[in-house]
Amino acid sequence: MRPGKEVKVREKAEKQYEDRVECGASYHEENLHLVTEIMCPSVLPPSLQPAFQKSVKILSNRRRKNSKTAPAKSYSLTAQSKYNLISKDHTAAVSSLQRLSDRSVLDHLSGEPFQEYLSSMYFDRFLQWKWLERQPVTKNTFRQYRVLGKGGFGEVCACQVRATGKMYACKRLEKKRIKKRKGESMALNEKQILEKVNSQFVVNLAYAYETKDALCLVLTIMNGGDLKFHIYNMGNPGFEEERALFYAAEILCGLEDLHRENTVYRDLKPENILLDDYGHIRISDLGLAVKIPEGESIRGRVGTVGYMAPEVLNNQRYTLSPDYWGLGCLIYEMIAGQSPFRGRKEKVKREEVDRRVLETEEVYSHKFSEEAKSICKMLLTKDVKQRLGCQGEGATEVKRHPFFKSMNFKRLEAGMLDPPFVPDPRAVYCKDVLDIEQFSTVKGVNLDQTDDDFYSKFSTGSVSIPWQNEMIETECFKELNVFGPNGTISPDLNKSYPPEPPKKGLLQRIFKRQHQNNSKSSSNSKASLNHHINSNHMRSLKPTMLYKRGFFTMRLTVVTRID
């Protein structure tokens, strides 16, 4: 819009507003009426209408009081200011009504509807699924495939759930190596954080179990390689800005999800950003992440050389600020093809890199647009108080930067945007397996019963949300969650339906003949036992699971047991 035309539009809007004020329709009253109309109180349940009208009355009185005390010049507002005020009042009214609505709905559902649900076949089916979800997880739950890489405590290999066919990455942490390096707290910390964070931009933990020699984390498999490989091994170093912007946006969303749990990542670097089959990225390796207590800060000099923030190097207290510094380093490296404080293949001591981080400014080449240069400078600000993302609004501040002006974050979070690069399913985006160093045997470390407490905290089986997603994605839920015709109860939920007799085991078949020979002599004792069961019995539901063609089949078996 031309400057002259913009001034005329603003003057016209202000004139219209002043006319309305002169006619007695103050802004706040008009805004209140607008909010009331938007909320449509006529469609509310009768039980909520009095509370809503009370909220409207309180808001109206507050606005009238403010309009009397405010100076006359405060009504000379631009169109944008009016929009902001309307939006603010509307948000407050919606929030108030939402709380009232939630309370009313919860109070209603916790009564008769919940009791009806507990006695329904749907609750029985729910118990079946929860029982299945809590089944013990062992190494026999999976098929193991080739090694994908190595971590600090062991190898990472591909694996497949036998029952569903779902592919994962299994991160093996060798027990002796953990004990030798005193890494128990780090391993348990990573596992507990992964359990709590459910994000499409962070690798998800699906299972945690132990073997005789290792603790195993079963994670989202990422077949597209890491960003370091793509930056330096796929053509010229670095990316086009459009591709760097897309990855930066997804990384920012992942950091936002971690920060929502008060967790600071602290190890943002290209090696820890992985691509999936479709070209989307996830943050991986949360070994250095830590949950910050509410209202507190932490101190710790951890991270990777060249990516640690100045406050980390100076051993100062911090909260989430190191992650925004790391994001700046990543954006710079994706565009420039080298890290901001060390040249590619430059051999330099750690002390020199730390000095550059604390004292020197990064250099920007012609590859950087003005927006890209601006966001890198603002994220790589050495003063935490001036750094982008550290001024109170977190990731929201960063999203508003002009660098992301073309990014629709709502569509990105909904998975509706296509990545700029899709990995070739026939290619391997990593080093050759032969180049991966083999771990040597750990000597002089013995495992004893004192380690069992740690192992029990680690080995907790399946994680609810990823496990449920697996059931849905592999269509196991669709195949098994069936009921009778016309919504009637299915046989496996019918307690009066005779159960299918369990199949005999191998040993039972081997000794079948011997059992038949002895059956005649024991007929009297059997008759006595049957009489006791028929006179003193109780029937209980016990869900069982069979494997058939690689998928689950479930049924409820009616088991008779003696009191």
C-alpha positions in Angstrom: 0.0 0.0 0.0 1.4 3.5 -0.9 2.3 5.7 2.1 -0.3 8.4 1.1 -3.1 5.9 0.7 -2.2 4.2 4.0 -2.5 7.6 5.8 -5.9 8.3 4.3 -7.2 4.9 5.3 -5.9 5.4 8.9 -7.5 8.9 9.0 -10.8 7.5 7.7 -10.8 4.7 10.3 -10.0 7.2 13.2 -12.7 9.6 11.9 -15.4 6.8 11.9 -14.4 5.8 15.4 -14.6 9.4 16.7 -18.0 9.7 15.2 -19.1 6.6 17.1 -17.7 7.9 20.4 -19.6 11.2 19.9 -22.8 9.3 19.4 -22.4 7.6 22.8 -21.2 4.2 21.5 -17.9 4.0 23.3 -15.3 1.6 22.0 -15.4 -0.7 25.0 -19.2 -1.1 24.9 -19.1 -1.8 21.2 -16.3 -4.3 21.8 -18.3 -6.0 24.6 -21.3 -6.2 22.3 -19.1 -7.7 19.6 -17.7 -10.3 22.0 -21.2 -11.2 23.3 -22.4 -11.7 19.8 -19.5 -13.9 18.9 -20.0 -16.1 21.9 -23.7 -16.7 21.0 -25.0 -17.2 24.6 -28.3 -18.3 23.2 -26.8 -21.6 22.3 -25.3 -22.2 25.7 -26.8 -24.8 28.1 -29.2 -23.2 30.6 -26.9 -24.0 33.4 -24.1 -21.9 31.9 -26.1 -18.8 30.8 -26.3 -17.2 34.3 -22.5 -17.5 34.7 -21.9 -16.1 31.2 -24.2 -13.1 31.8 -22.4 -12.4 35.1 -19.1 -12.4 33.3 -20.5 -10.0 30.7 -21.8 -7.7 33.4 -18.5 -7.6 35.3 -16.6 -6.9 32.0 -19.1 -4.2 31.1 -18.8 -2.4 34.5 -15.0 -2.6 34.2 -15.0 -1.0 30.8 -17.3 1.8 31.8 -15.1 2.6 34.8 -12.0 2.6 32.6 -13.7 4.8 30.0 -14.6 7.5 32.6 -11.1 7.6 34.0 -9.2 7.4 30.8 -8.2 10.7 29.0 -10.1 11.7 25.9 -7.0 11.3 23.7 -6.9 7.6 24.5 -9.8 7.0 22.1 -7.7 8.2 19.1 -6.7 4.7 18.1 -5.5 3.3 14.8 -7.3 0.4 13.2 -4.6 -2.0 14.2 -4.9 -0.9 17.9 -8.7 -1.4 17.8 -8.2 -4.8 16.3 -5.7 -5.7 19.1 -8.0 -4.6 21.8 -10.9 -6.5 20.4 -8.8 -9.6 20.0 -7.6 -9.2 23.6 -11.1 -8.9 25.1 -12.4 -11.7 22.9 -9.6 -14.0 24.1 -10.4 -13.2 27.7 -14.1 -13.8 27.3 -13.5 -17.1 25.4 -11.0 -18.3 28.1 -13.5 -17.5 30.9 -16.3 -19.3 29.1 -14.1 -22.2 28.3 -13.3 -22.7 32.0 -16.9 -22.6 32.9 -17.8 -25.0 30.1 -15.0 -27.5 31.0 -16.1 -27.6 34.6 -19.7 -28.1 33.7 -18.9 -30.9 31.3 -16.6 -32.7 33.7 -19.1 -32.5 36.5 -21.7 -34.0 34.3 -19.5 -36.8 32.8 -18.2 -37.9 36.2 -21.7 -38.8 37.3 -24.1 -41.2 35.6 -22.4 -41.3 32.2 -19.2 -42.6 33.8 -21.0 -45.3 35.8 -22.7 -46.4 32.6 -19.4 -46.6 30.8 -17.9 -48.7 33.6 -20.6 -51.3 33.1 -20.5 -51.3 29.3 -18.7 -53.5 26.8 -16.6 -50.5 25.7 -14.9 -50.4 29.1 -14.2 -54.2 28.9 -12.6 -53.6 25.5 -10.6 -50.7 27.0 -9.3 -53.1 29.7 -8.3 -55.6 27.0 -6.2 -53.0 25.2 -4.6 -51.7 28.4 -3.7 -55.3 29.4 -2.1 -55.8 26.0 -0.2 -52.5 26.3 1.2 -53.6 29.7 2.5 -56.9 28.5 6.2 -57.5 29.4 8.6 -56.4 26.7 11.8 -58.5 26.0 14.3 -58.9 23.2 12.0 -61.6 21.8 9.4 -58.9 21.1 11.6 -57.6 18.2 13.5 -58.8 15.2 17.0 -57.3 15.1 18.5 -55.9 11.9 21.7 -54.1 10.8 23.7 -51.6 12.8 22.7 -48.0 12.0 25.4 -46.2 14.1 26.9 -46.0 17.6 26.3 -43.9 20.6 28.3 -43.2 23.7 27.3 -46.4 25.5 26.6 -48.8 22.7 25.2 -49.4 19.2 22.0 -48.3 17.5 20.4 -50.9 15.2 17.2 -51.3 13.3 14.5 -53.5 14.8 11.0 -54.6 14.0 8.1 -55.5 16.3 7.2 -59.0 15.5 3.5 -58.6 16.2 2.8 -55.5 14.1 5.7 -55.2 11.7 6.5 -51.6 12.9 10.1 -50.6 12.4 12.1 -48.8 15.1 15.6 -48.0 16.0 17.0 -49.8 19.1 19.6 -47.9 21.1 21.5 -50.4 23.2 23.2 -49.1 26.3 25.7 -51.6 27.6 25.4 -52.2 31.3 29.1 -52.5 32.1 30.0 -49.5 30.0 27.3 -47.4 31.8 28.6 -48.5 35.2 32.3 -47.9 34.3 31.5 -44.3 33.1 29.0 -43.7 36.0 26.4 -42.9 33.4 23.4 -44.3 35.3 21.8 -41.0 36.0 22.3 -39.7 32.4 20.8 -42.8 30.9 17.8 -42.8 33.2 17.4 -39.0 32.7 17.2 -39.4 28.9 14.7 -42.2 29.2 12.4 -40.3 31.6 12.4 -37.1 29.4 11.7 -39.1 26.3 8.7 -40.7 28.1 7.2 -37.4 28.9 7.8 -35.6 25.6 5.3 -36.5 22.8 6.3 -34.5 19.8 6.4 -35.1 16.1 9.7 -33.1 16.0 11.5 -35.1 18.7 12.3 -38.8 18.5 9.7 -40.7 20.5 10.4 -43.5 22.9 8.1 -46.5 22.2 9.6 -49.2 24.5 12.2 -49.6 27.2 13.5 -53.0 28.2 16.6 -54.8 29.4 18.6 -57.8 28.4 21.3 -59.7 30.3 24.0 -57.3 29.0 22.2 -54.1 27.9 19.5 -51.6 28.5 17.5 -50.9 25.3 15.6 -47.8 24.2 13.3 -48.5 21.2 12.9 -45.1 19.4 11.4 -43.7 16.2 13.5 -44.9 13.3 15.0 -42.2 11.1 16.3 -43.6 7.8 17.1 -40.3 6.1 20.5 -39.7 7.8 21.5 -36.7 9.9 21.9 -33.0 8.9 25.7 -33.2 9.1 25.8 -35.8 6.4 23.4 -33.8 4.2 25.3 -30.5 4.8 28.7 -31.9 3.9 28.3 -35.0 1.9 25.5 -34.2 -0.6 27.0 -31.8 -3.2 28.4 -28.4 -2.2 28.4 -27.7 1.6 25.3 -26.0 2.9 21.7 -25.7 1.8 19.6 -23.3 -0.2 17.9 -20.8 2.2 14.5 -22.3 1.6 15.6 -25.7 2.7 17.4 -24.3 5.7 14.3 -22.3 6.7 12.1 -25.4 6.6 14.5 -27.4 8.9 15.0 -24.4 11.2 11.2 -24.1 11.6 10.8 -27.8 12.5 13.7 -27.6 14.9 12.1 -24.6 16.5 8.9 -26.5 17.0 10.8 -29.4 18.6 12.5 -27.0 21.0 9.1 -25.4 21.8 7.7 -28.8 22.7 10.7 -29.6 25.0 10.6 -26.1 26.6 6.9 -26.7 27.2 8.0 -29.4 29.6 10.6 -27.0 31.2 13.4 -29.1 29.5 16.5 -27.5 28.0 18.2 -29.6 25.3 21.8 -28.2 25.5 23.3 -30.2 22.6 21.8 -28.7 19.4 24.2 -29.6 16.5 23.7 -31.1 13.0 24.6 -34.7 14.1 21.6 -34.7 16.4 19.0 -33.7 13.8 17.7 -36.7 11.9 15.6 -37.0 8.8 12.8 -39.6 8.4 11.7 -41.3 5.2 9.5 -38.3 4.1 12.1 -35.6 4.7 10.9 -34.3 8.1 13.3 -33.8 10.9 13.4 -34.8 14.6 15.7 -33.9 17.4 17.5 -36.9 18.8 19.9 -37.9 21.6 18.5 -36.2 24.7 21.4 -37.5 26.9 22.4 -33.9 27.9 18.9 -32.6 28.3 17.7 -31.7 31.7 14.4 -30.7 33.3 14.5 -27.3 35.0 12.5 -27.0 38.3 9.7 -24.4 38.1 11.0 -20.9 38.7 14.6 -21.9 39.1 17.8 -21.9 36.9 20.6 -24.3 36.5 24.4 -24.3 35.9 26.5 -26.8 34.0 29.2 -26.7 31.4 27.9 -29.3 29.0 27.5 -29.5 25.3 29.7 -29.8 22.2 32.7 -27.5 21.4 31.7 -24.7 19.1 28.0 -25.0 19.9 27.9 -24.1 23.6 26.5 -20.7 24.5 28.6 -18.0 26.2 26.7 -18.4 29.5 27.4 -22.1 29.5 31.1 -21.5 28.8 31.2 -19.0 31.6 29.5 -21.4 34.0 26.7 -18.9 34.6 23.2 -19.8 35.6 20.7 -20.2 32.7 17.3 -21.7 31.8 16.4 -22.2 28.2 18.7 -19.7 26.5 21.4 -22.1 25.3 18.9 -23.7 22.9 18.3 -20.5 21.1 22.0 -20.0 20.7 22.3 -23.5 19.3 19.5 -22.8 16.9 21.5 -19.8 15.6 24.5 -22.0 15.2 22.5 -24.5 13.2 20.9 -21.9 10.9 24.3 -20.4 10.2 25.9 -23.8 9.5 23.0 -24.9 7.2 23.4 -21.8 5.0 27.2 -21.2 5.2 28.3 -24.8 5.0 30.5 -24.4 8.1 30.0 -23.7 11.8 30.1 -20.0 12.9 33.2 -20.2 15.0 35.4 -22.8 13.2 36.2 -23.3 9.5 35.5 -26.5 7.8 38.2 -29.1 8.5 40.0 -26.5 10.5 42.2 -28.0 13.3 42.0 -25.8 16.2 42.2 -26.3 20.0 39.1 -26.3 22.2 40.4 -23.2 24.1 40.6 -21.2 20.9 37.1 -22.2 19.8 35.8 -21.1 23.2 37.6 -17.8 22.9 36.0 -17.1 19.5 32.6 -17.9 20.9 33.1 -15.4 23.8 35.0 -12.6 22.0 34.6 -12.7 18.2 31.7 -12.0 15.8 30.7 -14.5 13.1 31.3 -13.6 9.4 28.5 -13.6 6.9 29.0 -14.5 3.2 26.9 -13.6 0.2 24.8 -16.8 0.8 22.9 -15.0 3.6 19.9 -12.9 2.8 19.2 -9.9 5.0 16.6 -11.9 7.0 18.9 -14.9 7.4 21.7 -12.6 8.6 19.4 -10.8 11.0 18.0 -13.9 12.7 21.5 -15.4 13.1 22.8 -12.2 14.6 19.9 -12.0 17.0 20.2 -15.7 18.0 23.9 -15.5 18.4 23.8 -12.4 20.6 26.3 -13.0 23.5 24.1 -11.0 26.0 21.4 -13.4 27.1 19.0 -10.5 27.9 19.2 -9.3 24.3 19.1 -12.7 22.6 16.1 -13.5 20.4 13.8 -16.0 22.2 15.1 -15.0 25.7 12.9 -11.9 26.3 9.8 -13.6 27.8 7.9 -15.1 24.9 10.3 -18.0 23.9 9.7 -19.6 20.6 6.9 -17.2 19.7 9.4 -14.4 19.5 11.5 -16.4 17.0 8.5 -17.3 14.9 7.7 -13.7 14.4 11.1 -12.9 12.9 10.9 -11.9 9.2 13.1 -14.9 8.4 10.0 -17.1 9.0 7.5 -14.7 7.2 6.8 -17.3 4.5 6.3 -20.2 7.0 2.8 -21.2 8.1 3.6 -22.8 11.5 0.0 -24.1 12.0 0.2 -26.1 8.7 3.7 -27.2 9.6 2.6 -28.6 13.0 -0.3 -30.3 11.3 2.0 -32.1 8.9 0.5 -30.3 5.9 3.7 -28.9 4.4 5.9 -30.9 2.0 9.6 -31.0 2.9 12.0 -29.5 0.3 13.9 -32.7 0.1 12.7 -36.3 0.3 15.3 -39.1 0.9 15.7 -41.8 -1.7 14.5 -45.1 -0.1 17.2 -47.0 -2.0 20.0 -44.8 -0.7 21.9 -45.0 2.6 22.5 -41.6 4.1 25.3 -42.5 6.5 28.8 -44.0 6.6 29.4 -47.5 5.6 28.7 -50.0 8.4 32.3 -51.1 8.1 33.4 -47.6 9.0 31.6 -47.7 12.3 33.9 -48.4 15.2 33.3 -51.6 17.1 33.1 -51.3 20.9 35.8 -53.2 22.8 34.9 -55.4 25.7 34.6 -53.7 29.0 36.9 -55.3 31.6 37.1 -55.0 35.3 33.4 -54.2 35.8 31.0 -56.6 37.6 27.3 -56.2 37.8 25.6 -57.1 41.1 22.3 -56.8 42.9 22.8 -53.2 43.8 22.2 -52.3 40.1 18.8 -54.0 40.0 17.0 -50.9 41.4 18.3 -48.8 38.5 17.4 -51.4 36.0 13.9 -51.7 37.3 13.4 -47.9 36.9 14.7 -48.1 33.3 12.9 -51.3 32.1 9.2 -50.2 32.1 8.0 -51.8 28.8 5.8 -49.9 26.3 5.1 -46.1 26.4 1.3 -45.5 26.1 1.0 -42.9 23.3 3.6 -44.3 20.9 2.3 -47.8 21.5 -1.3 -46.7 20.8 -0.1 -44.9 17.6 1.6 -48.1 16.5 -1.7 -50.1 16.9 -3.5 -47.5 14.8 -0.9 -47.0 12.1 -0.4 -50.8 11.6 -4.3 -51.2 11.5 -4.2 -53.7 14.4 -6.7 -51.5 16.2 -9.0 -51.5 13.2 -8.8 -55.3 12.8 -9.3 -56.2 16.4 -11.5 -53.5 17.8 -14.8 -55.0 16.5 -18.1 -55.7 18.1 -21.1 -57.8 17.2 -23.6 -57.0 14.5 -25.6 -53.8 15.0 -23.4 -52.7 17.9 -24.1 -55.8 20.0 -21.6 -57.4 22.3 -18.9 -59.5 20.7 -18.3 -63.2 21.8 -14.9 -62.3 23.4 -16.7 -59.8 25.7 -19.6 -62.0 26.5 -19.0 -63.6 29.9 -21.7 -66.3 29.3 -20.1 -67.3 26.0 -18.1 -70.6 26.4 -14.4 -69.9 26.0 -12.2 -71.5 23.3 -10.1 -74.3 24.9 -6.4 -73.3 25.0 -4.1 -75.1 22.6 -2.0 -77.9 24.2 1.7 -77.2 24.5 4.5 -79.4 23.0 5.2 -81.2 26.3 1.5 -81.9 26.7 1.4 -83.5 23.3 4.5 -85.6 24.0 3.1 -87.0 27.2 -0.4 -87.4 25.9 -0.2 -91.2 25.7 1.2 -91.4 29.2 -1.6 -89.2 30.4 -4.2 -91.5 28.7 -2.7 -94.6 30.3 -2.9 -93.0 33.8 -6.3 -91.5 33.3 -8.1 -94.7 34.2 -6.4 -94.9 37.6 -7.0 -91.3 38.5 -10.7 -91.1 37.5 -11.9 -91.2 41.1 -9.7 -88.2 42.1 -10.8 -86.2 39.1 -14.5 -86.7 39.9 -13.8 -85.4 43.4 -12.0 -82.4 42.1 -14.8 -81.6 39.5 -17.4 -81.8 42.3 -15.4 -79.2 44.4 -15.0 -76.8 41.4 -18.7 -77.0 40.6 -19.7 -76.2 44.1 -17.0 -73.5 44.9 -16.1 -71.5 41.9 -15.8 -68.0 40.6 -15.5 -66.9 37.0 -13.1 -64.1 36.1 -12.1 -62.5 32.9 -8.5 -62.8 31.8 -7.4 -61.4 28.4 -5.1 -63.5 26.4 -3.1 -62.8 23.3 -2.1 -65.1 20.4 0.2 -64.4 17.5 -1.2 -65.1 14.1 0.4 -64.1 10.8 2.4 -61.4 12.5 -0.6 -59.7 14.0 -2.4 -59.7 17.4 -5.5 -61.7 18.0 -7.2 -61.2 21.3 -9.9 -62.8 23.2 -11.2 -63.0 26.8 -10.9 -66.4 28.3 -13.3 -67.4 31.2 -11.0 -68.9 33.7 -12.3 -71.1 36.6 -10.2 -71.0 39.7 -10.6 -72.6 43.2 -11.0 -70.3 46.2 
